[in-house]
Amino acid sequence: MRLLTLLRSLALMLVCLPTLAHADGRTIIVLDGSGSMWGQIDGKPKLEIAREALAEVLKTIPADTELGLIAYGHRSKGACDDIETLVAPAAGTAPAIASAADKMQFLGKTPLTEAVRRAASELRSTEEKATVVLITDGIETCEGDPCALARELEASGVDFTAHVVGFGLTKDEGRQVACLAEDTGGQYITADDLDSLTLALQTTVISAPEPTPEPEPAPEPAPPAKLDINFAPTLLLAPGMAKPEDNTDIAWELHAKNADGSTGARFTTEYNTVKSFIEPGDYRLITKLGEAVVETDLTLTADALAAPEIVMNAARVILHPKPSADGAESTDAAVKITSNAGIDTTNYGPSRFYLPAGDYTITGTMGQASVTETLSLKPGDLIERDLIIGSGLAVVDAYYIEGVQLENTQHSVEILAAKQALDGSHDRLTTSYGPAAKFELSPGDYIAKVTEGGAVAEVPFTVKAGERVNVSVILEAGVLAVTAAGANSIEIFKAKADLNGFRTQMSFDYAEETTIALPEGDYLIEAMRGDAKTEATAKVTKGERTEVSVP
């Protein structure tokens, strides 16, 4: 009953957030898919509570609310770039978001800073109000700085707000993410248990007193303006060359110019085509196009039109990441561009960059496969080409014996380098779990190693660029199920002792029952009941289940 109340309270909290239930503009929900979401509240995993709460609130939002969903940590156990837009923000997406959340796995790390940055980037394609609702049960684990991101987004001048729901966070953990909401004008709400959740709703959403409206300021005298517009800048990519038509924003930041010549406080930020009246004065105009930035000093008056022509001396680069020359374009590949001048930016999938003229390093990554290239750009260059990462897809399935697949287990699948080190070992490149484990890999030779219980098997395979290879790993194993009523522990050994009289331990469980996959062979089982030990033997046949009761 307490879990049901908590679930309803969490749903109420989400409904009460003005940017989710009655959003002006567009909203993206960023949902934590990390492995910690398997933690329980009153015997129920937090991931199930989050799914049910999300489904309940989605039933109540107006049909014209533009809503999207981004998840992180839901596809890979250890990847900081595991961030995916599951549903793009649009009206009528509530059923799609509920369905996508229900299908999420909860596996990996917590790159919440980069996930919110991705959401903010997607929302900034228009001038509408942009809102992100982050639901997380953990703090940043991928070296991101949520507080720095909040300051960056707030300084950008975009009408952007982030709300953070701390789901089971400690007080110290909460302080590490609360700044993301507080510095962007949003709310940080804790959901630790029923009492604290209720208090949070009462103090921050439900019972918060309406602010007393301030009296309207007395109207100021109209400026002695002779023009309706005194500021109309234009941008050139290079001398005599306009910016190509696309949806990349031009940002015009007007800052005060201090008496000592330094840049002062930001006065306003405008985007794309600007025709405005700006209060007369001396300003520093900071023009931004992608990674290209130009600073210009200008004086604005009430009776003269300032129409500065800003030359960016930049180039446009469009890259289409592909696993091979004739392969399909990847929407998940990471495309990173860096320079010695300090530029370091990453996009995902087909990527467009505006960059100052200069030399750059391009790195494309798909899973474990990557490629690095250099690029020299001149002002006005318009480059569009494929970025061939050179990757293939390996799909690994495991079998007890040929034809009998491990379908409902979370066995580990390791990918090892085929080349041996000096000590005879193989470097481990990456790990996944469960059936149909998928790996993006550079062309070459590898070893797939599968471990399930006490059974281990390895299979070599080769990856070719742009091709899929299916790898079958056969454990030649069976399943041993042991029952020892009233036992404190069950220990399983290989029956045959070595020359020193020692037996190899295969399993140890503090339980009355245990089930484990084992290679075919004979085994000794020991059960402890207090200080009393009893034994039984078992013979495991590959491809079969053996059940043993220990007296």
Protein Blocks (a to p, Z undefined) as FASTA:
>chain_A
ZZmmmmmmmmmmmmmpmklmmcghjddddddfbfklmpceehiafklmmmmmmmmmmmmp
cfklccddddehklbfkbcklccdfbdcdehilmmmmmmmmmpccfbdcdfklmmmmmmm
mmmmpmbdcddddddfbdcfehpafklmmmmmmmnopacddddddehiafklmmmmmmmm
mmnopacdddfblmlmmmmmmmmmmmoccdddddddddddddfbfbfbfcdcdddfbghi
acdddfbdcddddddddfkopacddfbdcehjadddddeddddddddehjbccddddddd
fkbccdddddfkiadddddddfbfklccdfkbccddddfkopacddehjddddddedddd
ddddehjbccdddddddehiacdddddehpadddddddfbghiacfkbccdcddddfbdc
fkopacdfbdcedehiacdddeddddddddehjbccdddddddehiacdddddehiaddd
dddehiabdcdddfbdcfkopacdfbdcddfbdcddddeddddddddehjaccddddddd
ehiacddddZZ
